[in-house]
């Protein structure tokens, strides 16, 4: 059976399974829609949480960034896994003990203010739409290559799939769908990693293979060979870092703290029966996440090594089929600067502006023509780093069923997180804005309808952001983590661990942290990208790490304003004391 047929079978089969599960577990009430009835087993919830959080950034883009950034890419590994320890210890059990439906629910009740609830919803929407842009971009990339459609068409197809199981199934349908998606994505990530590690080193365990010798008789270890190959081509050594210490620290901290402030992750801990189960869920989620994250460094290194060996110095006429496949989808391009017909992969940009702008026509050698000219320098090859995990099985010439499995896994990763984010957005609009703020008399049926309408509208916005994302998948997701660290995390943390933080302080802090971080990211990534260099950054901190500064400003402003305004009411102080008691509410209350 040919590879393309296998891809259709794997992708369509997985979609049918997701939709079938969503219809089987369809939400029949607001409690089902928001928190899956509140009775999910901690192990099941841990698996669903892992799928919810291991997005397209983790599956598709993270290893690609590690492949091209080397040591500097380790910030994503440290930040995204370390955050779960913080989440399990500091937030999850207390939020579950509180017994509400959403993060704005907690903030609105803890800070005894509808205004605080609305500000929290605004923060949540900024975070979620920034995050979902990366997911829909990932969906578009997978569809464009494996189903032979354009990125835009791929995004639209993904929107339709998410609509069915997120809008109909709610959190109940999403939870059990995400369990299936976790199984698909982790199997799809590990199987090719085992194959490639064995082919390169003779050791099937990629975690061990990364530290093993290459089985080509050279006696070199994997990282030694990669360092030598890259330095010969004018790149920095793979194991050498170029980021400043302060930027590494801030990016790692922003990702870690942002993990503990992400609304679509936090809401998962409202779905378990009691507070102790929330902590167990976080522990299980970290175990499931570690399966992928301990494999990613090896996948990144093997991908870069294979890419170099199959592209550098090879005649374009003899280029491997995988390169032609991805070139047809505008994600790889070649500029024959010296006219020798040979692909030269070097440091620097191949085209003016970095990425090629394709015309849709082919040149004399069959390469895709672009409208932006070749840039100065020796590099002739452009490659979109988001394709490396997806292209890895093709580069290594693995069997067709492995390629098909990776396609299904990439879609599972992107769609699982997109569904969770859409649910968070819809519940914020229907529950926090309508039910708890502007329309307290709305019926449960009306609230459920509003939630589904809000999810439908959010899908349209998410699709637009997927077609026009502000960066690579993992990079865009890093921005969302920074926004979460700067806006919601301080309000949640202070709400749990202090009795004196009041509504005025919390509101001022959230507005300050969100505004500063969003404007900083927009300045360098949207308005003036030409200025996005270390010498122009505040304190040498990049957009990916600026959320830490936003968080510090949030804490400082919140505490200053709280000291200057009226103290918290006695009943709120008693509420905080109750949240800290280790035995918890078993069902959502005040509904």
Secondary structure, DSSP 8 states (H G I E B T S, - for coil): --HHHHHHHHHHHHHHHHHHHHHHT---SHHHHHHGGG-B-HHHHHHHHHHHHS-HIIIIIHHHHHHHHGGGGHHHHHHHHHHHHHIIIIIHHHHHHHT-SSHHHHHHHHTT-HHHHHHHHHHHHHHHHHHHHHHHHHHHHHHHHHS---HHHHHHHHHHHHIIIIITTHHHHHHHHHHHHHHHHHHHHHHHHHHHHHHHHS-S-HHHHTTSB-TTTT--BHHHHHHHHHHHTT---TT---S-HHHHHHHHHHHHHHHTT-HHHHGGGGSBSSHHHHHHHHHHHHHHHHHHHHHHHHHHHHHHHHHHHHHTT-BGGG--HHHHHHHTTTSEEE--SSSSSB----SS-SBTTBS--EEEEE-TTS-EEESS-B-SSS--EEE-GGGHHHHHHHHTT--HHHHHHHHHHHHHHHHHHHHHHHHHHHHIIIIIIIIIII-TT--HHHHHHHHHHHHHHHHHHHHHHHHS-SS-HHHHHHHHHHHHHHHHHHHHHHHHH-SS--HHHHHHHHHHHHHHHHHHHHIIIII-GGG-SGGGSGGG--TTTTHHHHHHHHHHHHHHHHHHS----HHHHHHHHHHTSSS--SS----
